[in-house]
Amino acid sequence: MVDFKKYEPLLEKVEKPGRYVGNEYSSEIPDPASAEIRACFCFPDTYEIGMSNLGIKILSGCFNNSGYISCERCYMPWPDMKQQLEEHGYPLYALESGDPLNVFDLVAFTLQYELSYTNVVAMLGLGGIPLLSKDRSDSDPIVIAGGPCAYNPEPIADFIDIFSIGEGEEALLELTALMRECKKTGVGREELLYRASQLEGFYVPSLYDVEYNSDGTIKSFAPNKEGVPAKVKKRIIEDLDKVYFPCKCSVPFLETVHDRVMLEVFRGCIRGCRFCQAGMIYRPYREKSPDVLNNNALEAINHTGYSEISLTSLSISDYTHLRELINSLLSWTDDKKVNLSLPSMRIDNFYEELLEKVSSVRKSGLTFAPEAGTQRLRDVINKNITEEEIITACEKAFDGGRNSLKLYFMNGLPTETDEDICGIASLGQNIVNTYYSKKRFGGGRGVNVTVSVSCFVPKPFTPFQWEPQDSLEELERKQQLLKSEIKTKKISYKYHDARVSRIEAVFARGDRRLGKALLEAYNRGIVLDGWDEYFSYNNWISVFDACGIDPAFYANRRFGTDEILPWDFIDIGVTKKFMLKEYEKSKMAETTPDCRTKCSGCGAKSLCGGKCVCDGGDDNG
């Protein structure tokens, strides 16, 4: 239990003390005093965002059900609380026990987005843990990190002892079992890290050396100790029906970003969008059975009292048992007045029948992602949808009673022209015209089409990983061009700050040399870059200048297809040969069908014994 008397003077001076007091319903954990391993999962952003993260709920539950681990939680404090901790000389603490981070055996971070890296470093400092891995002793926690950004761990490698690559439910228990054994036998930190590197799915940065060419590209990347693998293979769970699901998780006091039951339906993706990292790193495609999902959902609703279930996945309409699942859920959600949310429908798989069914409790807006405004550019990025399919899907939504749609696009995509940008406005106008092509609702309500445009960021392990990002000036010019092309107030135009996207691109494609920039940012007090009120592009440019780093080298340079990439030592199953093949096809605007239509030989089958959603096909990429 947190010593509230100790922290009362701090909590009285902060905006939301509920972020820091713990003791939520169902936040019980195994007794820390009797646990053989004490772990703390840290989410490097605020409580409201971290409490919405399904991954941490799953992995914390796996730890606490192990029989020998006691796992607690910690979130990045808001600047008001950070200031109070620093002024009073108190360390950052875990919510369940109130103990500082530096007393734990294991401190784990999830890396969901690149702009959280400064928060990771700040939390280490606030928790009393030496910032750099090389400065830690046997008495310090083992600091690990995982999540999507761990697929290029190099920019933050100086601060992390071990990276978990891939899915952690089984892998992290193997790591903690190793820690338990080393703790019992008195094995020190250095030997523990070496043994961890022998476990599949774990990367220990200190056991690898990097050399650079005179032009700044990587000359070599290799283990510096015998027996350390040259390649780190990601971990996956083959049978999702057997994976732990957190039906009885903590129910937050505060409203969170996703204040609902998050029901993970499947992992992976059958599509091959060439800009999408998630569609590649989470392969192969694996489903949960509808009976398991229905039971998980019912238990979670009964335990938490939430009034909404969100079916989460990369594209929910690709689930082969979706109708069966919806029917099972509706057999009890209507009576309980629980709303069903389908947040990731693909336009070409839009089910009018399902739309009507899930609207039986509460109608909500729909979100689609055409990504590009012209067919040529949609073919370049392998979106595999036509304008006719987009318009048909929108018309079905309007016929079903919707008058509000949100459409996601990108600007700055490879080969993009001004015609493609103007095509976004034209598509939006066509959707508005489609609404008014019929007399709907007696003319009583109008339509609103929200066009939300983000900036393309080249991501590791995508066919576009070699592509440069547009210059900041070009991204901003395209944003204003699109604004000038929208002629109706029926279209709401929103766009992402291009300056944020540029810094994101630097860290997405960065290497170990960015570690000194993160350390410099920490010394300058830079945190919470994911929040508009705290992000400063000029501050980051100043940091890069002070460290002798050219951000254009990472963000705006076309990487050579023959150069060593900072993440090449990681094996995600999908081969580099396949990525190159897709990259070349993009230049010709040639599409690749989805996995169910035809196997494209990406290589992901190798991770699950040759089993995948597609039949046959050359699996050599």
C-alpha positions as CSV (number, residue, x, y, z in Angstrom):
1,M,0.0,0.0,0.0
2,V,1.2,3.5,-0.8
3,D,2.1,5.6,2.2
4,F,-0.5,8.3,1.5
5,K,0.5,10.4,4.5
6,K,4.0,10.7,3.0
7,Y,2.6,11.8,-0.4
8,E,-0.3,13.9,0.8
9,P,1.6,17.2,0.5
10,L,2.5,16.3,-3.1
11,L,-1.0,15.1,-4.1
12,E,-2.6,18.3,-2.8
13,K,-0.7,20.3,-5.4
14,V,-1.2,18.3,-8.5
15,E,-4.0,18.4,-11.1
16,K,-5.1,14.8,-11.0
17,P,-4.0,13.0,-7.8
18,G,-6.0,9.9,-8.9
19,R,-3.2,9.2,-11.3
20,Y,-0.8,8.4,-8.4
21,V,-2.7,6.7,-5.6
22,G,-3.4,3.2,-6.9
23,N,-5.8,0.9,-4.9
24,E,-8.3,0.7,-7.8
25,Y,-10.9,-2.1,-7.7
26,S,-9.1,-5.4,-8.6
27,S,-5.6,-4.0,-8.4
28,E,-4.5,-6.7,-5.9
29,I,-1.2,-8.4,-6.5
30,P,0.8,-11.3,-4.9
31,D,2.5,-10.2,-1.6
32,P,5.7,-8.5,-2.6
33,A,7.4,-9.6,0.6
34,S,7.1,-13.3,-0.3
35,A,7.7,-13.0,-4.0
36,E,10.9,-14.5,-5.4
37,I,10.9,-11.9,-8.2
38,R,9.5,-8.4,-7.9
39,A,8.6,-6.7,-11.2
40,C,7.2,-3.3,-12.2
41,F,5.6,-2.6,-15.5
42,C,6.2,1.0,-16.6
43,F,4.1,2.7,-19.2
44,P,6.1,5.8,-20.4
45,D,3.1,8.1,-20.6
46,T,0.3,9.2,-18.4
47,Y,-2.0,7.0,-16.3
48,E,-5.0,7.6,-18.6
49,I,-3.1,6.3,-21.6
50,G,-1.3,3.5,-19.8
51,M,-4.4,2.1,-18.2
52,S,-5.8,1.6,-21.6
53,N,-3.0,-0.5,-22.9
54,L,-4.1,-4.1,-23.3
55,G,-0.5,-5.5,-23.6
56,I,0.5,-4.4,-20.1
57,K,-2.7,-5.9,-18.6
58,I,-1.9,-9.2,-20.3
59,L,1.7,-9.4,-19.4
60,S,1.2,-8.1,-15.8
61,G,-1.5,-10.8,-15.4
62,C,0.9,-13.5,-16.7
63,F,3.5,-12.4,-14.1
64,N,1.1,-12.3,-11.2
65,N,-0.4,-15.7,-12.0
66,S,3.1,-17.3,-12.2
67,G,3.2,-18.2,-8.5
68,Y,6.6,-16.5,-7.8
69,I,6.4,-13.0,-9.3
70,S,4.7,-9.9,-7.8
71,C,4.2,-7.4,-10.6
72,E,3.2,-3.7,-10.0
73,R,2.5,-0.7,-12.2
74,C,4.0,2.7,-12.8
75,Y,3.2,5.6,-15.2
76,M,4.9,8.7,-16.3
77,P,4.0,11.5,-14.0
78,W,2.6,14.8,-15.4
79,P,5.0,17.7,-15.0
80,D,3.2,18.9,-11.8
81,M,3.8,15.6,-10.1
82,K,7.3,15.3,-11.5
83,Q,8.2,18.7,-10.0
84,Q,6.7,17.7,-6.6
85,L,8.8,14.5,-6.6
86,E,11.9,16.3,-7.4
87,E,11.3,19.2,-4.9
88,H,10.6,16.8,-2.1
89,G,13.4,14.4,-3.0
90,Y,11.0,11.4,-3.4
91,P,11.6,8.7,-6.1
92,L,9.0,7.6,-8.6
93,Y,7.1,4.7,-7.1
94,A,5.0,1.7,-8.1
95,L,1.3,2.2,-7.4
96,E,0.6,-1.0,-5.4
97,S,3.4,-0.9,-2.8
98,G,4.6,2.7,-3.0
99,D,8.2,1.3,-3.3
100,P,10.6,3.2,-5.6
101,L,11.5,1.7,-8.9
102,N,15.1,0.9,-7.9
103,V,14.1,-1.8,-5.4
104,F,12.6,-4.1,-8.0
105,D,14.4,-7.0,-9.6
106,L,12.9,-6.2,-13.0
107,V,11.6,-2.9,-14.4
108,A,9.9,-3.3,-17.8
109,F,8.9,-0.6,-20.3
110,T,6.6,-0.9,-23.3
111,L,7.7,1.1,-26.3
112,Q,4.5,2.0,-28.2
113,Y,5.7,5.1,-30.0
114,E,9.1,6.8,-30.6
115,L,8.2,10.0,-28.8
116,S,7.9,8.2,-25.5
117,Y,11.7,7.6,-25.4
118,T,12.4,10.7,-23.3
119,N,9.8,9.5,-20.8
120,V,11.6,6.2,-20.4
121,V,14.8,7.9,-19.6
122,A,13.0,10.4,-17.2
123,M,11.3,7.5,-15.4
124,L,14.6,5.7,-14.9
125,G,16.0,8.9,-13.4
126,L,13.0,9.6,-11.2
127,G,13.0,6.0,-10.0
128,G,16.6,6.2,-8.8
129,I,18.0,3.8,-11.5
130,P,21.3,4.7,-13.2
131,L,20.3,5.9,-16.7
132,L,22.8,4.0,-18.7
133,S,23.0,0.2,-18.7
134,K,26.8,0.3,-18.5
135,D,26.6,2.1,-15.2
136,R,24.3,-0.4,-13.4
137,S,25.5,-2.8,-10.8
138,D,24.3,-6.1,-9.4
139,S,22.1,-4.2,-6.9
140,D,20.2,-2.4,-9.7
141,P,17.1,-3.7,-11.4
142,I,17.3,-5.4,-14.8
143,V,15.7,-2.9,-17.2
144,I,13.8,-4.5,-20.1
145,A,11.7,-3.1,-23.0
146,G,9.4,-4.5,-25.6
147,G,6.6,-3.4,-27.9
148,P,6.5,-2.3,-31.5
149,C,9.3,0.2,-31.2
150,A,11.6,-2.5,-29.9
151,Y,11.8,-3.8,-33.5
152,N,14.4,-1.0,-33.9
153,P,15.8,-0.9,-30.4
154,E,19.0,0.9,-31.3
155,P,18.1,4.6,-30.6
156,I,17.4,3.7,-26.9
157,A,19.8,0.8,-26.6
158,D,22.2,2.6,-24.2
159,F,19.4,2.7,-21.6
160,I,18.0,-0.8,-21.8
161,D,19.6,-4.0,-20.5
162,I,17.4,-6.5,-22.4
163,F,14.9,-6.0,-25.3
164,S,12.0,-8.5,-25.7
165,I,11.4,-9.0,-29.4
166,G,7.9,-10.2,-30.2
167,E,5.1,-11.5,-28.1
168,G,6.0,-11.8,-24.4
169,E,3.5,-14.1,-22.7
170,E,5.8,-17.1,-22.8
171,A,9.1,-15.4,-23.4
172,L,9.0,-13.1,-20.4
173,L,8.3,-16.0,-18.1
174,E,11.3,-17.7,-19.5
175,L,13.4,-14.6,-18.7
176,T,12.0,-14.3,-15.1
177,A,12.7,-18.0,-14.6
178,L,16.3,-17.4,-15.5
179,M,16.4,-14.4,-13.2
180,R,15.0,-16.5,-10.4
181,E,17.6,-19.2,-10.9
182,C,20.5,-16.6,-11.1
183,K,19.2,-15.0,-7.9
184,K,19.1,-18.3,-6.0
185,T,22.6,-19.3,-7.1
186,G,24.3,-15.9,-6.8
187,V,24.9,-15.3,-10.5
188,G,25.8,-11.7,-11.2
189,R,24.4,-9.2,-13.6
190,E,26.9,-9.7,-16.4
191,E,26.5,-13.5,-16.5
192,L,22.7,-13.1,-16.3
193,L,22.7,-10.8,-19.3
194,Y,24.8,-13.3,-21.3
195,R,22.5,-16.1,-20.4
196,A,19.4,-14.0,-21.4
197,S,21.0,-13.5,-24.8
198,Q,20.8,-17.3,-25.3
199,L,17.0,-17.3,-24.9
200,E,15.1,-16.9,-28.2
201,G,13.5,-13.5,-28.6
202,F,15.9,-11.4,-26.4
203,Y,18.4,-8.8,-27.5
204,V,21.1,-7.6,-25.1
205,P,22.7,-4.5,-26.6
206,S,25.8,-4.6,-24.5
207,L,26.8,-7.9,-26.2
208,Y,27.0,-6.3,-29.7
209,D,29.3,-3.8,-31.2
210,V,28.7,-1.4,-34.1
211,E,31.2,0.1,-36.5
212,Y,30.4,3.0,-38.9
213,N,31.6,3.9,-42.4
214,S,33.0,7.4,-43.1
215,D,29.7,8.4,-44.6
216,G,27.8,7.5,-41.4
217,T,26.3,4.3,-42.6
218,I,26.8,1.1,-40.6
219,K,30.0,-0.8,-41.5
220,S,29.4,-3.8,-39.2
221,F,27.1,-5.0,-36.5
222,A,28.2,-8.1,-34.6
223,P,28.2,-9.9,-31.3
224,N,31.2,-9.2,-29.1
225,K,31.1,-12.4,-27.1
226,E,31.2,-16.0,-28.2
227,G,27.9,-17.8,-28.2
228,V,25.8,-14.7,-28.6
229,P,23.5,-15.1,-31.7
230,A,24.1,-12.9,-34.7
231,K,20.3,-12.8,-35.3
232,V,17.6,-12.3,-32.8
233,K,14.4,-14.1,-33.7
234,K,11.1,-12.7,-32.6
235,R,8.7,-14.7,-30.4
236,I,5.1,-15.5,-31.2
237,I,2.2,-17.4,-29.6
238,E,0.9,-20.0,-32.0
239,D,-2.4,-20.9,-30.2
240,L,-4.2,-17.7,-29.1
241,D,-7.0,-19.6,-27.4
242,K,-4.5,-20.6,-24.8
243,V,-3.1,-17.1,-24.2
244,Y,-3.9,-15.3,-21.0
245,F,-6.7,-12.7,-21.2
246,P,-7.1,-10.1,-18.4
247,C,-10.8,-10.5,-17.5
248,K,-10.2,-9.3,-14.0
249,C,-8.0,-6.2,-14.4
250,S,-7.8,-3.0,-12.5
251,V,-10.8,-0.7,-13.0
252,P,-9.5,2.9,-13.1
253,F,-10.8,5.8,-11.0
254,L,-10.2,8.3,-13.8
255,E,-11.7,8.2,-17.3
256,T,-9.1,6.7,-19.6
257,V,-8.5,6.9,-23.3
258,H,-10.1,3.5,-24.0
259,D,-12.6,3.3,-21.1
260,R,-14.0,-0.1,-22.2
261,V,-13.3,-3.8,-22.6
262,M,-10.7,-4.3,-25.3
263,L,-11.2,-7.7,-26.8
264,E,-8.3,-8.9,-28.9
265,V,-9.8,-11.0,-31.7
266,F,-6.7,-11.9,-33.7
267,R,-3.0,-11.1,-34.2
268,G,-1.3,-10.4,-37.5
269,C,-2.6,-9.2,-40.8
270,I,-3.5,-10.8,-44.1
271,R,-3.0,-7.5,-45.9
272,G,0.3,-6.0,-47.2
273,C,0.1,-2.2,-47.0
274,R,3.6,-1.2,-47.8
275,F,3.8,1.7,-45.3
276,C,2.4,-0.4,-42.3
277,Q,4.9,-1.7,-39.8
278,A,2.2,-3.5,-37.7
279,G,1.1,-5.5,-40.7
280,M,4.6,-7.0,-41.1
281,I,5.9,-7.3,-37.5
282,Y,2.8,-9.0,-36.2
283,R,2.7,-11.7,-38.9
284,P,1.7,-14.5,-39.2
285,Y,-2.1,-14.2,-38.9
286,R,-3.6,-16.1,-36.0
287,E,-7.2,-16.0,-34.7
288,K,-9.0,-16.6,-31.4
289,S,-12.1,-18.8,-31.6
290,P,-15.4,-17.1,-31.2
291,D,-16.4,-19.2,-28.1
292,V,-13.3,-18.1,-26.3
293,L,-13.8,-14.5,-27.2
294,N,-17.4,-14.5,-26.1
295,N,-16.5,-16.1,-22.7
296,N,-13.7,-13.6,-22.2
297,A,-16.0,-10.7,-23.1
298,L,-18.8,-11.8,-20.7
299,E,-16.4,-12.3,-17.8
300,A,-14.7,-9.0,-18.4
301,I,-18.0,-7.1,-18.5
302,N,-19.4,-8.8,-15.4
303,H,-16.2,-8.0,-13.6
304,T,-15.6,-4.4,-14.7
305,G,-19.1,-3.1,-15.3
306,Y,-18.0,-1.4,-18.6
307,S,-20.8,-0.5,-21.1
308,E,-18.7,-1.0,-24.2
309,I,-16.7,-3.8,-25.9
310,S,-14.2,-2.9,-28.6
311,L,-13.2,-5.7,-30.9
312,T,-9.5,-4.9,-31.5
313,S,-7.3,-6.1,-34.3
314,L,-5.5,-4.5,-37.3
315,S,-8.6,-5.1,-39.5
316,I,-11.6,-6.6,-37.6
317,S,-13.6,-7.4,-40.8
318,D,-10.8,-9.9,-41.8
319,Y,-11.8,-12.2,-38.9
320,T,-13.3,-15.3,-40.5
321,H,-15.8,-15.9,-37.7
322,L,-17.0,-12.3,-37.3
323,R,-20.7,-13.0,-37.9
324,E,-20.6,-15.9,-35.4
325,L,-18.8,-13.8,-32.9
326,I,-21.2,-10.8,-33.3
327,N,-24.2,-13.1,-32.9
328,S,-22.8,-14.7,-29.7
329,L,-22.0,-11.3,-28.2
330,L,-25.4,-9.8,-29.1
331,S,-27.1,-12.7,-27.4
332,W,-26.3,-11.0,-24.1
333,T,-25.0,-7.5,-24.8
334,D,-28.4,-6.1,-25.8
335,D,-29.9,-7.2,-22.4
336,K,-27.0,-5.6,-20.6
337,K,-27.1,-2.5,-22.7
338,V,-23.5,-3.0,-23.7
339,N,-22.3,-1.4,-26.9
340,L,-20.2,-3.1,-29.5
341,S,-17.5,-1.2,-31.3
342,L,-15.8,-2.2,-34.6
343,P,-13.0,0.3,-34.8
344,S,-11.0,-1.0,-37.7
345,M,-13.3,-2.0,-40.6
346,R,-11.9,-2.3,-44.1
347,I,-13.9,-0.6,-46.7
348,D,-13.8,-3.5,-49.1
349,N,-15.1,-5.9,-46.4
350,F,-17.9,-3.7,-45.1
351,Y,-20.9,-5.7,-43.9
352,E,-24.2,-3.9,-44.1
353,E,-25.8,-6.7,-42.0
354,L,-23.2,-6.5,-39.3
355,L,-23.4,-2.7,-39.3
356,E,-27.1,-3.0,-38.5
357,K,-26.6,-5.6,-35.8
358,V,-23.9,-3.7,-33.9
359,S,-26.0,-0.5,-34.1
360,S,-28.8,-2.2,-32.0
361,V,-27.5,-0.6,-28.8
362,R,-26.0,2.7,-29.8
363,K,-25.1,4.1,-33.2
364,S,-21.6,5.6,-33.4
365,G,-19.5,7.1,-36.1
366,L,-17.6,4.9,-38.5
367,T,-13.9,5.2,-39.4
368,F,-12.3,4.1,-42.7
369,A,-8.8,4.4,-44.0
370,P,-8.4,4.9,-47.7
371,E,-4.9,6.3,-47.0
372,A,-4.6,7.9,-50.5
373,G,-6.8,10.0,-52.7
374,T,-6.1,8.4,-56.1
375,Q,-6.2,4.9,-57.4
376,R,-2.6,5.1,-58.6
377,L,-1.3,6.0,-55.2
378,R,-3.5,3.4,-53.5
379,D,-1.9,0.8,-55.8
380,V,1.6,2.1,-54.9
381,I,1.0,1.5,-51.2
382,N,-0.9,-1.8,-51.9
383,K,-4.1,-0.6,-50.3
384,N,-6.1,-2.8,-52.6
385,I,-9.4,-0.8,-52.5
386,T,-11.1,1.1,-55.3
387,E,-13.0,4.4,-55.2
388,E,-16.1,2.5,-56.1
389,E,-15.7,0.3,-53.0
390,I,-15.1,3.4,-50.9
391,I,-18.3,5.1,-52.1
392,T,-20.3,2.0,-51.8
393,A,-19.2,1.4,-48.2
394,C,-20.0,5.1,-47.3
395,E,-23.4,4.8,-49.0
396,K,-24.2,1.7,-46.9
397,A,-23.2,3.6,-43.8
398,F,-25.5,6.5,-44.8
399,D,-28.4,4.1,-45.6
400,G,-27.9,2.5,-42.2
401,G,-28.5,5.8,-40.4
402,R,-25.0,7.3,-40.1
403,N,-24.4,10.8,-41.1
404,S,-20.8,11.1,-39.7
405,L,-17.7,9.4,-41.2
406,K,-14.0,9.7,-40.4
407,L,-11.5,9.0,-43.2
408,Y,-7.8,8.5,-42.6
409,F,-5.2,9.5,-45.2
410,M,-1.5,10.1,-45.4
411,N,0.5,12.7,-47.1
412,G,4.1,12.4,-48.2
413,L,3.8,8.9,-49.4
414,P,6.4,7.6,-51.9
415,T,5.8,8.8,-55.5
416,E,3.0,11.2,-54.3
417,T,2.2,14.2,-56.5
418,D,0.0,17.3,-56.0
419,E,-2.6,15.4,-58.0
420,D,-2.7,12.7,-55.3
421,I,-3.1,15.4,-52.6
422,C,-6.0,17.1,-54.5
423,G,-7.5,13.6,-54.9
424,I,-8.2,13.5,-51.2
425,A,-10.4,16.6,-51.4
426,S,-12.1,15.2,-54.5
427,L,-12.8,11.9,-52.7
428,G,-14.2,13.7,-49.7
429,Q,-16.5,15.8,-51.9
430,N,-17.7,12.6,-53.7
431,I,-18.6,11.1,-50.4
432,V,-20.6,14.3,-49.4
433,N,-22.3,14.2,-52.8
434,T,-23.2,10.6,-52.2
435,Y,-25.0,11.5,-48.9
436,Y,-27.0,14.1,-50.7
437,S,-27.8,12.0,-53.7
438,K,-30.7,10.6,-51.7
439,K,-33.2,12.5,-49.6
440,R,-32.2,11.3,-46.1
441,F,-33.9,11.9,-42.8
442,G,-36.3,14.3,-44.5
443,G,-33.5,16.7,-45.1
444,G,-33.3,17.3,-41.3
445,R,-29.7,16.4,-40.7
446,G,-26.6,17.1,-42.7
447,V,-23.5,15.1,-43.2
448,N,-20.0,15.5,-41.7
449,V,-17.0,13.9,-43.3
450,T,-13.8,14.2,-41.2
451,V,-10.7,14.0,-43.3
452,S,-7.8,13.2,-41.0
453,V,-4.3,13.3,-42.6
454,S,-1.1,12.1,-41.0
455,C,2.4,12.4,-42.4
456,F,4.2,9.4,-43.8
457,V,6.9,8.1,-41.5
458,P,9.2,5.4,-43.1
459,K,9.2,2.6,-40.6
460,P,11.6,-0.4,-40.1
461,F,10.4,-3.8,-41.5
462,T,8.2,-2.3,-44.2
463,P,8.8,-2.2,-47.9
464,F,9.1,1.6,-47.6
465,Q,11.8,1.4,-44.9
466,W,14.4,2.6,-47.5
467,E,12.3,5.6,-48.6
468,P,13.0,9.1,-47.4
469,Q,10.5,11.2,-45.6
470,D,9.5,14.4,-47.4
471,S,11.2,17.5,-46.1
472,L,9.4,19.4,-43.4
473,E,8.7,22.3,-45.8
474,E,7.2,19.9,-48.4
475,L,5.0,18.2,-45.9
476,E,3.6,21.5,-44.7
477,R,3.1,22.7,-48.3
478,K,1.1,19.7,-49.1
479,Q,-1.0,20.2,-45.9
480,Q,-1.9,23.7,-47.0
481,L,-2.5,22.6,-50.6
482,L,-5.2,20.1,-49.4
483,K,-6.7,22.7,-47.2
484,S,-7.1,25.1,-50.2
485,E,-8.8,22.3,-52.2
486,I,-11.6,21.6,-49.7
487,K,-14.5,23.7,-50.8
488,T,-17.3,22.6,-48.4
489,K,-17.9,23.0,-44.7
490,K,-19.3,19.5,-44.7
491,I,-15.7,18.3,-44.7
492,S,-13.7,18.8,-41.5
493,Y,-10.0,18.8,-42.2
494,K,-7.5,17.7,-39.5
495,Y,-3.8,17.1,-40.0
496,H,-0.9,16.0,-37.9
497,D,1.9,18.4,-37.0
498,A,4.6,17.7,-39.6
499,R,7.3,18.7,-37.1
500,V,6.3,15.9,-34.8
501,S,6.4,13.4,-37.7
502,R,9.9,14.5,-38.6
503,I,11.3,13.8,-35.1
504,E,9.4,10.5,-35.1
505,A,11.1,9.6,-38.4
506,V,14.5,10.3,-36.9
507,F,14.0,7.9,-34.1
508,A,12.1,5.3,-36.2
509,R,15.1,4.8,-38.5
510,G,17.8,5.8,-36.0
511,D,20.9,4.0,-34.6
512,R,22.8,3.9,-31.4
513,R,24.3,7.3,-31.9
514,L,20.9,8.9,-31.0
515,G,21.4,7.7,-27.4
516,K,23.5,10.8,-26.7
517,A,20.6,13.0,-28.0
518,L,18.2,11.3,-25.6
519,L,20.7,11.8,-22.7
520,E,21.0,15.5,-23.7
521,A,17.2,15.8,-23.9
522,Y,17.0,14.3,-20.4
523,N,19.5,16.8,-19.0
524,R,17.4,19.6,-20.5
525,G,14.2,18.3,-18.9
526,I,12.5,17.3,-22.2
527,V,9.6,15.0,-21.6
528,L,6.1,14.2,-22.8
529,D,6.9,14.8,-26.4
530,G,3.7,13.1,-27.4
531,W,1.7,16.0,-25.9
532,D,1.2,19.1,-28.0
533,E,1.7,21.4,-25.1
534,Y,5.2,20.0,-24.3
535,F,6.6,19.1,-27.7
536,S,9.1,21.6,-29.1
537,Y,10.6,21.1,-32.5
538,N,13.1,23.8,-31.9
539,N,14.3,22.2,-28.7
540,W,15.0,18.9,-30.6
541,I,16.9,20.7,-33.3
542,S,19.0,22.4,-30.6
543,V,19.6,19.0,-29.0
544,F,20.7,17.5,-32.3
545,D,23.0,20.4,-33.0
546,A,24.6,20.1,-29.6
547,C,25.2,16.4,-30.2
548,G,26.5,16.8,-33.8
549,I,23.6,14.8,-35.2
550,D,22.0,15.6,-38.6
551,P,18.3,14.6,-38.4
552,A,18.1,14.6,-42.2
553,F,20.5,11.7,-42.2
554,Y,17.8,9.5,-40.6
555,A,14.6,11.1,-41.7
556,N,15.2,12.5,-45.2
557,R,17.8,10.2,-46.7
558,R,17.0,7.4,-49.1
559,F,18.6,4.3,-47.5
560,G,20.6,2.1,-49.8
561,T,19.1,-1.3,-50.4
562,D,22.5,-2.8,-50.0
563,E,23.5,-1.0,-46.7
564,I,23.2,-2.5,-43.3
565,L,20.1,-1.2,-41.6
566,P,20.2,-0.6,-37.8
567,W,17.5,-3.3,-37.3
568,D,18.8,-5.9,-39.8
569,F,20.0,-8.2,-36.9
570,I,16.3,-8.9,-35.9
571,D,14.5,-11.7,-37.7
572,I,10.7,-11.0,-37.8
573,G,10.0,-14.0,-40.1
574,V,9.1,-11.8,-43.0
575,T,12.2,-11.7,-45.1
576,K,14.2,-8.8,-46.4
577,K,14.0,-10.4,-49.9
578,F,10.2,-10.1,-49.7
579,M,10.4,-6.4,-48.6
580,L,12.7,-5.6,-51.5
581,K,10.4,-7.3,-53.9
582,E,7.4,-5.3,-52.6
583,Y,9.5,-2.1,-52.7
584,E,10.2,-2.7,-56.4
585,K,6.6,-3.5,-57.1
586,S,5.5,-0.2,-55.5
587,K,7.6,1.8,-58.0
588,M,5.5,0.2,-60.8
589,A,2.2,0.6,-58.9
590,E,1.8,-3.1,-59.0
591,T,-0.3,-4.6,-56.2
592,T,0.0,-7.9,-54.2
593,P,-3.1,-9.7,-53.2
594,D,-3.9,-10.5,-49.6
595,C,-2.8,-13.7,-48.0
596,R,-6.1,-15.5,-48.3
597,T,-6.3,-14.8,-52.0
598,K,-2.7,-15.9,-52.7
599,C,0.4,-16.6,-50.7
600,S,3.0,-14.0,-51.5
601,G,5.8,-16.0,-49.8
602,C,6.7,-13.4,-47.2
603,G,8.4,-16.0,-44.9
604,A,6.2,-15.6,-41.9
605,K,5.2,-19.3,-42.1
606,S,8.6,-20.2,-40.7
607,L,7.5,-18.9,-37.3
608,C,4.7,-21.4,-36.8
609,G,5.8,-24.6,-38.4
610,G,4.7,-23.7,-41.9
611,K,1.1,-23.1,-40.9
612,C,-0.6,-19.9,-42.2
613,V,-3.9,-18.6,-43.5
614,C,-2.8,-19.2,-47.1
615,D,-2.5,-22.4,-49.0
616,G,0.8,-23.4,-50.6
617,G,3.1,-20.8,-52.0
618,D,6.9,-20.4,-51.9
619,D,7.8,-19.4,-48.4
620,N,11.3,-18.2,-49.2
621,G,10.3,-14.6,-49.8
